[in-house]
Amino acid sequence: MTKREIGFLLIGLGSGLALTFVATIEILKSLRHLDLIDSYSWDRASIAIPLALLIVGVLLLIPFPKRN
């Protein structure tokens, strides 16, 4: 597996986790609107992990100049 393939894999994983997070927010908002949930709180890891995966994936895709 090349560095480029790993970069695309991490970007896909990070964006998938971010979309899952957004879907979870929308479900919680709709349940709260229906008065089925009183309150909920956010965990920093649920935002930090997808962003970290996206950043690492993009960094792996950036071509660095080769050293002599």
Residue pairs with C-beta under 8 A, 6 or more apart in sequence:
3 60
4 60
4 61
6 57
6 60
7 56
7 57
7 58
7 59
7 60
7 61
8 57
8 61
9 57
10 53
10 54
10 56
10 57
10 60
11 53
11 54
11 57
11 58
11 61
12 57
13 53
13 57
14 49
14 50
14 51
14 52
14 53
14 54
14 55
14 57
15 50
15 54
17 49
17 50
17 53
18 50
18 51
18 54
21 46
21 47
21 50
28 37
28 40
31 37
32 38
32 39
32 40
